[in-house]
Amino acid sequence: MDPVFRALADPTRRALLDELFALDGQTLVALTARHEMTRIAVAKHLKILEEAGLVVTRRRGREKLHYLNTVPIRQVHDRWVSKYAEAWAAGLADLKRELESPMEKVFEIYIRTTPERLWDAITDPATRQKYHFGASVDSDWTAGSTYRLGHPAAERPLMEGENLEVEPPRKLVQTMRAHWGPEAERAGTSRVTWEIVPVGDSCRLTVIHDQLPQDAPSELYGGWPMILSGLKTWLETGQMLTTPGSLMYQDQR
């Protein structure tokens, strides 16, 4: 059985995911307090969720924090659900999942590629268009430089910011200011960190979108699962995602 389906089959594990959806970045102690289970039992369930990629952990000082990773769920949606659903239904499902904004969102995905090729896909304008809703990125990719994400159908940049740390092919830290809509623009400046770690013949890509205001709209961070799924698909198959959501903005060229 697929590890994602195995993980989701247990009601306790689904409840843990619901807890992280409601409040991301929780410790084992906090999660245990909400269930009539021992800390060891909850830890075992979290381990299964981690192995399935549904939960990502990060250390902050002496604490180990658990974050919901929606990328595998997005992939299940793209493979099994979107082919039977209309574009508006997929949009409503996305909106329902992302009703509240946490201070930090963490997304993780494994891609069969090299760090150098993955870095190029993130920074190359032509490749970025293949998976980032038809938008391309422009920068000289040096620390302290600026970048802009633009679309042929847009009169102004969709997104822009500063490259805070540039360490090819392992790490890229950027500020982010979105301009594609009034709600996103009112959210101000947030931060996006791309971390690339080689694992065998593949790479683990972690995208951390933090410094988000509590009232940040879901459109500010809700597209990451589809963007990363599109990146994986392009690098591994040379094909573009053809789900309704992935083509929504590409069709506006």
Secondary structure, DSSP 8 states (H G I E B T S, - for coil): --HHHHHHTSHHHHHHHHHHHHS-SB-HHHHHHTSSS-HHHHHHHHHHHHHTTSEEEEEETTEEEEEE--HHHHHHIIIIIGGGS-HHHHHHHHHHHT-S--S-EEEEEEESS-HHHHHHHHH-HHHHHHHTTT-EEEE---TT-EEEEE-TT-SS-SEEEEEEEEETTTEEEEEEEE-SSHHHHHT-EEEEEEEEEEETTEEEEEEEEES--TT--GGGTTTHHHHHHHHHHHHHHS----SHHHHTTGGG-
